[in-house]
Amino acid sequence: MDKKCDRCGKEMAAWTMSFFNTEECCLSCIEKEQKHPDFPKAKEAEREAIKAGDMNFPGIGLPEGLRRT
């Protein structure tokens, strides 16, 4: 089964879920995400949601600068 990055469309051998939304992203896209100025805000929002019992938090939304072009 070939798995492709939801953000850039490249094939992935390893991936993780975005902190901004529910996309499954390659490690390259996640690295870009982690450098975005809103990343700490997204990470904290997820932490607070989990603390409140929300295990299906959809994220705060993907910032325009990280959208696939």
N, C-alpha and C positions, 0 to 999 in steps of 0.2 A: 504494500500500500504506500503510495507516494503522498506525503503530507507537504502541503505548501503553506508558506507564511500568509496569514490573512492580510498582512499589511503590504508586503512588497511582492508577494507571489512567487518567491524563490522556493525551491525544494528545501526541506529541512530534515536534518538527522536528529537535531535537538531543538526544543522550543520551550517556551513558558508563556503564561498568560500575562497580558498587559495589566498594569495598574490603572490605566485610564479607562479601559473598556473590556469587553469580553473576547477580544481578538487573541488568537494563539499566534505568537510571533517568534521569528527566528532570533537568535541571540544578537545578531547585528542590529535589528530593529529595536530590541530591548535596550541595547547599549545607547542608541540614540535617544530613546525614551528617557532613560535615566539621567541624561544630560539636560533635559528640558527644564526650564525654570519652574514649571508647575508640578514636577515629579514629587517633591516632598509633600505637597498638598494632596495629591492623588493617593500617595502611600498612607498618609495619616487618615484620610477619609475611609480607606479600606480597613485600616486598623480599628477605627472607631465603629464601623459597621459590624465587623466580626465580634468586637467586644460586646456589642448590643445584641448579638445572636443572629445577625444577618449573614448567612453563609453563601448567599447568592447575590451579593452586592454587584451591580452592573458597572460600577466605576463612575467617575465624575464627567466622563466624556473626553474623547480624543481631541487635543488641541489642533487647530488648523495646520500648524507647522509640521505635524507628524503624519498627516494624511498621505495616503498613497497618491502619487501624481500620475 
